[in-house]
Amino acid sequence: MLVSTRGRYALRIILELSNHPRDEYVPLIEISENQGISLKYAEAIVAFLTKANLLEGKRGKSGGYKLVKDPSQYTAGEILSLTEESLAPVACLNDNPNKCPKAKTCKTLPLWENMNTLIQDYLFSVSIEDLNHPKKKQAAD
């Protein structure tokens, strides 16, 4: 799995908006400048996120974008699954059921399936709130 620029930028835009009051519309130019994303690319990403009902947009002088729900209700998995073609570590896991002709005899398939489960479970367990306030790892005793 390789996360695209679109996926990384979408996460950054959501994070940027999560650091503003929920009722505040943030101008796209501000988001773009703060995140170092070209205005044109940021426009395309917020349009996509708005269409997916993750953001709300408002036109005009006091317009911009805001989150539609609390940052704790967004997960990295939710955002990346929208922006990425696939989160699977190997192509044969893109189809359910698996259509690979070697699936029944593939000795590595369990490895890829377990890896896929770990990736999915992890990404869907990390909220935007978690990314804003990461827990420090405890040193082993």
N, C-alpha and C positions, 0 to 999 in steps of 0.2 A: 504494500500500500504506500503510495506516495501522495501526500496532500498537496493539492495545487495551490497556486497563488490565490485563486478565487476563494478557496476554503480558508486559507490563513487570513486573508483580508476580511472575510465575512466574520470570522471570530473576533478580529481586532475591532471591527465596526461595532459589533454587539457589545464588546467590552467597553469601548469608548462611551457608548450610550448608557451603559449601566452605571457609569460614574457621574451621571447627571440625575437630578430629580425626575421621578417617573412622569410627572405632568409637564416637563419642559421639552419643547421641541428644539432640537439642536440643528443649526444650519449645516447643510452638507459641506460647505466650504470649511467650516470649523473642523468637522470630522476628518475631512480630507487632509487638511494641514496638520492636525494633531497626529494623524496616523501615517503621514508620509505616503499617501495613496493619491494617485492622480485623480483630479476631479471627475474626469470622464469614466474612469474605472470604478470609482466610488459610486457614481450615479448608477451604473449598471448593477452593481452589487446591492445597493439599497432598493432598487426597483425589484430585484429578484426576491430579497428578503421581505419586502412589503407585500408582494404578490403571494408569498408563502405565509402571510399573516404573522410574521415575527416582529415586524415594525409597522408603525403607523406614520404616514406622512401628511404634512399640511403645507399647502402653498401660501405664498404671500410674504409680506414683510416679517411677520412673526412665525414664519413657517420653518420647517425642518423635519426631523425624524425623532421618534421616541420609541422605546420598547413598549410592547402591548401587554407584557406581563412582568412579574418580578424577576430579577436576575437569577434567583435561586430556581426558577422554573424552566430555564433554558439549559440544555446540556450541550457539551461539545459534540457529542454524537448526533444530536438532532440537527445541529447546524452543518456539520460535515457531511451527514448523509444527504442533506439537501444540495450541497454544493459539489459533491464529488460523484463521479460516475459509479464508483464502488469503494467500499472500505475493506473489501476482502483482500487477504494477502496473496491469493492466487486466483487466476481467472476461472478455474473450474468451480469455484464456490459462488460465482455470480448467479447461477441458476439453481432454483429450488423446485423440484428435486434436481440433484446433480446430473447433468446430461453427458458428462465425460464418459467415453466408451471404456475407459480403464478404471472407472470408479470402483467397481466390484473387486478388482484385484490390486488396486493401488496400495502399496504398503506405506506411502507417505501421506495419504489422505487424512488419517486420524491426526497427524501432526498439524496439517493445515486447518482442519476443522477446529481443533483445540485452540490454535493460535487465533483463529477468527473469533471464536467465542470470547477469548481473553480481550481482544481488541474492542469488540462490541461492548462487552460488559464494562470495560474501563471507560471508554469514551462516553457512554450513556450514564456513567456514575459521576462524571465531573461536571459540575454546574458552572455557570458564568460567575456566580458568587464565590465558588471555590477558587476560580482563577484569580479573582480580585483579592482574595484573602487566603493564600495558600497556607496549609498547615506545615509547620516546620517538622522535618523528620527528626524523630527521637534517636539519639545515639544508642547503639546496642549496649546493654549492661555487660 
